[in-house]
Amino acid sequence: MQTLTPHVYWAQRHGDIYLRVELSDAKVCDGCSPAQGHGAKGDHDYEFSLDFLEPVKPEVSHRSTQRLVNVTVRKQEQRWWDRLTLQERKPLFLAPDFDRWLDESDAEMELQAKVVMTRVSFAYLGLKKGYLFMYNLVQFLGFSWIFVNMTVRLFILGQDSFYDTFHTIADMMYFCQMMAVAEVINPLVGLVKTGVFPAMIQVVGRNVILFVIFGSLEEMQNKAVVFFVFYLWSTIEIFRDLQVTLPL
């Protein structure tokens, strides 16, 4: 079977060469030539070669669709080429790809826009990590204060510390739990990947225990159960906040 040359359309950016090969239902394999497909002259084997103006990287990526083959070639150096081929006269099968064509100034603007977007993305990630770190650090310090305070009082006062835990610790526990509203907001705005509803159930459940059962029922505030709930609560939160904060 005769090997033919397909129509090839090209465009460039500072770092890449884009080639669009007009072959439908093409069968292309890496490292082999020619390719088989339906071109301008029907079903044949097709191949082409180009002597690029400047060196390119050996890795070539291609993606075939039902109508064409898109080929991407990486330039060795990121710079704008005056033309595609080494010879000044372009091959007859080669033409500009006006769907992707950009002048050098337009390509420069596109490149600058990508740089700006990359910087904005990095800045956002930095702010996100900074916020999450500070939030979890404050929670860690708050619950650590609760845990240490209760532990010291237990060693000094013994079982007597069980019965006035609420009046000693409640203010800090209120502060930490009010900050815990962020546990619902963070996944809601996409700062963390946890689910909104599990976080909401957890926060609402703890609010009921703290503000309704312990906070509004005075007969509960002097019971030993408050000590054990607060002690277990603070222990869990210390380990959880450490687990979240350290990777940040």
C-alpha positions as CSV (number, residue, x, y, z in Angstrom):
1,M,0.0,0.0,0.0
2,Q,1.3,3.4,-0.9
3,T,2.3,5.7,2.0
4,L,0.8,9.2,1.7
5,T,1.4,12.5,3.5
6,P,-1.6,13.9,5.5
7,H,-2.5,17.6,5.9
8,V,-0.8,19.0,9.0
9,Y,-1.8,22.2,10.7
10,W,0.5,23.8,13.3
11,A,0.6,26.5,16.0
12,Q,3.1,27.3,18.7
13,R,3.5,28.7,22.2
14,H,6.7,29.6,23.9
15,G,7.2,26.1,25.2
16,D,5.2,23.9,22.9
17,I,4.5,23.0,19.2
18,Y,0.9,21.9,18.4
19,L,0.3,19.8,15.3
20,R,-3.2,18.8,14.1
21,V,-3.1,15.9,11.6
22,E,-6.1,15.5,9.4
23,L,-6.8,11.8,9.8
24,S,-10.1,10.3,10.8
25,D,-10.3,6.9,12.5
26,A,-6.5,7.0,12.8
27,K,-4.5,4.1,14.3
28,V,-1.3,5.5,15.8
29,C,1.1,3.7,18.0
30,D,4.1,5.1,19.9
31,G,7.4,4.7,18.2
32,C,6.0,3.2,15.0
33,S,5.4,4.7,11.5
34,P,3.3,5.1,9.4
35,A,-0.1,5.7,10.9
36,Q,-3.2,4.3,9.3
37,G,-6.4,6.2,8.8
38,H,-8.8,8.0,6.5
39,G,-7.3,11.1,5.0
40,A,-7.9,13.3,2.0
41,K,-7.2,10.4,-0.3
42,G,-9.1,7.7,1.5
43,D,-7.9,4.8,3.6
44,H,-4.1,4.6,3.4
45,D,-1.0,4.6,5.4
46,Y,0.1,8.2,6.2
47,E,3.3,9.6,7.5
48,F,5.2,12.9,7.6
49,S,8.4,14.3,8.9
50,L,9.5,17.8,10.0
51,D,12.9,19.3,10.5
52,F,12.2,21.7,13.3
53,L,13.9,25.1,13.4
54,E,15.4,24.4,16.8
55,P,15.9,21.3,19.1
56,V,12.9,19.8,20.7
57,K,12.5,17.3,23.5
58,P,12.2,13.6,22.5
59,E,9.0,13.0,24.3
60,V,6.0,13.5,22.0
61,S,2.4,13.2,23.1
62,H,-0.5,12.5,20.8
63,R,-4.3,12.1,21.2
64,S,-6.5,10.6,18.5
65,T,-10.1,11.4,17.9
66,Q,-12.5,10.2,15.3
67,R,-11.6,13.1,13.0
68,L,-8.0,14.0,13.7
69,V,-4.8,13.4,15.6
70,N,-3.4,16.1,18.0
71,V,0.3,16.0,18.6
72,T,2.2,18.1,21.2
73,V,6.0,18.6,20.9
74,R,7.9,20.3,23.7
75,K,10.6,22.8,22.8
76,Q,14.0,22.3,24.3
77,E,14.1,26.0,25.2
78,Q,11.1,28.2,25.9
79,R,11.3,30.8,23.2
80,W,9.3,32.0,20.2
81,W,10.2,30.6,16.8
82,D,10.1,32.7,13.6
83,R,8.9,29.6,11.7
84,L,8.4,25.9,12.3
85,T,10.9,24.2,10.0
86,L,14.6,24.5,9.4
87,Q,14.1,25.2,5.7
88,E,12.5,28.6,5.0
89,R,10.1,27.2,2.5
90,K,7.4,25.3,4.3
91,P,6.3,21.9,3.1
92,L,3.2,21.8,1.0
93,F,1.3,19.6,3.5
94,L,1.9,22.1,6.3
95,A,-0.4,25.1,7.1
96,P,-1.1,27.3,10.1
97,D,-3.7,26.1,12.6
98,F,-5.8,29.2,12.9
99,D,-8.0,27.7,15.6
100,R,-5.0,27.7,17.9
101,W,-2.9,30.4,16.3
102,L,-1.6,33.3,18.4
103,D,0.9,36.0,17.6
104,E,3.9,36.3,19.8
105,S,2.4,39.2,21.7
106,D,-0.8,37.3,22.3
107,A,1.1,34.2,23.4
108,E,3.1,36.4,25.7
109,M,-0.1,37.7,27.3
110,E,-1.4,34.2,27.6
111,L,1.8,33.1,29.3
112,Q,1.7,36.0,31.7
113,A,-2.0,35.2,32.5
114,K,-1.0,31.6,33.4
115,V,1.8,32.9,35.6
116,V,-0.6,35.3,37.4
117,M,-3.1,32.5,37.9
118,T,-0.4,30.2,39.2
119,R,0.7,32.9,41.7
120,V,-2.9,33.5,42.7
121,S,-3.4,29.8,43.2
122,F,-0.2,29.5,45.4
123,A,-1.3,32.6,47.4
124,Y,-4.7,31.0,48.0
125,L,-3.2,27.7,49.1
126,G,-0.9,29.6,51.4
127,L,-3.7,31.6,53.0
128,K,-5.8,28.4,53.2
129,K,-3.0,26.5,55.0
130,G,-2.3,29.5,57.2
131,Y,-6.0,29.8,58.3
132,L,-6.4,26.1,58.9
133,F,-3.2,26.0,60.9
134,M,-4.1,29.0,63.1
135,Y,-7.6,27.7,63.6
136,N,-6.5,24.2,64.7
137,L,-3.6,25.7,66.8
138,V,-6.0,27.9,68.7
139,Q,-8.3,25.0,69.3
140,F,-5.4,22.9,70.4
141,L,-4.2,25.5,72.9
142,G,-7.7,26.0,74.2
143,F,-8.4,22.4,74.9
144,S,-4.8,21.9,76.2
145,W,-5.5,24.6,78.7
146,I,-8.7,22.8,79.7
147,F,-6.9,19.4,80.0
148,V,-4.0,20.8,82.0
149,N,-6.2,22.8,84.3
150,M,-8.4,19.9,85.1
151,T,-5.4,17.6,85.6
152,V,-3.7,19.9,88.0
153,R,-6.9,20.5,89.9
154,L,-7.5,16.7,90.1
155,F,-4.0,16.2,91.7
156,I,-4.5,19.1,94.1
157,L,-8.1,18.8,95.1
158,G,-8.8,15.1,94.3
159,Q,-12.4,14.2,93.9
160,D,-13.5,17.6,95.1
161,S,-12.5,19.0,91.7
162,F,-15.3,16.9,90.1
163,Y,-18.1,19.1,91.4
164,D,-17.0,22.6,90.4
165,T,-15.5,21.7,87.0
166,F,-18.2,23.6,85.1
167,H,-17.7,26.9,86.9
168,T,-14.0,26.7,86.4
169,I,-13.8,25.4,82.9
170,A,-17.0,26.5,81.2
171,D,-15.8,29.8,79.8
172,M,-12.9,28.3,77.9
173,M,-15.2,25.4,76.8
174,Y,-17.7,28.0,75.5
175,F,-15.0,29.8,73.6
176,C,-13.7,26.6,71.9
177,Q,-17.1,25.4,71.0
178,M,-18.2,28.7,69.6
179,M,-15.1,28.6,67.4
180,A,-16.1,25.1,66.3
181,V,-18.8,26.6,64.1
182,A,-15.9,26.9,61.6
183,E,-16.0,23.0,61.4
184,V,-19.2,23.5,59.5
185,I,-18.2,26.5,57.5
186,N,-14.8,25.1,56.3
187,P,-16.3,22.2,54.3
188,L,-19.2,24.4,53.2
189,V,-16.8,26.8,51.4
190,G,-14.5,24.0,50.2
191,L,-11.5,24.6,52.6
192,V,-11.6,21.0,53.7
193,K,-12.8,17.8,52.0
194,T,-14.9,16.5,54.9
195,G,-18.7,16.4,54.6
196,V,-20.8,19.3,55.8
197,F,-23.6,17.2,57.4
198,P,-21.3,15.0,59.5
199,A,-19.6,18.1,60.8
200,M,-22.9,19.8,61.4
201,I,-24.2,16.8,63.4
202,Q,-21.1,16.8,65.5
203,V,-21.2,20.5,66.3
204,V,-24.9,20.6,67.0
205,G,-24.7,17.5,69.2
206,R,-21.8,19.1,71.3
207,N,-23.7,22.4,71.5
208,V,-26.7,20.6,72.9
209,I,-24.5,19.0,75.6
210,L,-22.6,22.1,76.5
211,F,-25.2,24.9,76.2
212,V,-28.4,23.1,76.8
213,I,-27.8,20.2,79.2
214,F,-24.9,21.6,81.2
215,G,-25.3,25.4,80.5
216,S,-29.0,25.8,81.2
217,L,-29.6,23.1,83.8
218,E,-28.1,24.3,87.0
219,E,-28.6,21.0,88.7
220,M,-26.2,19.4,86.2
221,Q,-23.4,21.9,86.7
222,N,-22.3,20.5,90.1
223,K,-22.3,16.9,89.0
224,A,-19.2,14.8,88.6
225,V,-20.3,13.8,85.1
226,V,-19.3,17.3,83.9
227,F,-15.7,16.5,84.8
228,F,-15.5,13.3,82.9
229,V,-17.3,14.7,79.8
230,F,-15.0,17.7,79.7
231,Y,-11.9,15.6,80.3
232,L,-12.7,13.1,77.6
233,W,-13.8,15.9,75.3
234,S,-10.6,17.9,75.7
235,T,-8.4,14.8,75.3
236,I,-10.1,13.8,72.0
237,E,-9.8,17.4,70.7
238,I,-6.1,17.6,71.6
239,F,-5.2,14.5,69.6
240,R,-7.5,15.5,66.7
241,D,-6.1,19.0,66.4
242,L,-2.5,17.7,66.6
243,Q,-3.3,15.2,63.8
244,V,-4.7,18.0,61.6
245,T,-2.1,20.7,62.4
246,L,1.1,18.7,62.1
247,P,0.7,17.9,58.3
248,L,0.1,21.6,57.6
